[in-house]
Amino acid sequence: IVATVGIFLPPGLLMVTCSHLLKHIKESTVIQAALKGIRPAVIGMIITAAIVVAGSAEFHLGSLVIFAAALVALWRFRVKVLLIIPIAGIFGLVLYSI
């Protein structure tokens, strides 16, 4: 439990602090320009991480179905990510526990 808290507490506090600060300065044109410039780099890092993880992961048809359903729910029906993640986790748990 202590290790889990030690791993998740610092980034969690950092995210809360940054979101609080960003809320106060998000209207600044300088901040908007910086975020617009950072966005492509962040997208590139996410895509690179996805490629690395996908390259080392085992392929399962069930995982592909869960991914496709989550993608459709996110893009087509605008379901919130915070709802998709636990639902996909539950489907994965049920699918791979059997």
C-alpha angles and dihedrals in degrees: 000000000000091000091050091051090047091053100043105031100068097050090041092054090045091053093048092048094047093047090050091050093044090053089061098045104032093105092061113111090217091054091046091052092048093050091047089053094046095049097081091049092051092048090050092051091049092050091048091050090049091052092049093048093044091050093057098037126096114247117240125173090219091058090051091052092049090048093049092048091049091049092050091047090050100045105028102034099026093230112176116258090230088063096042096053098059093040092052089047092053091048090049092048092050093043097049098036092065 
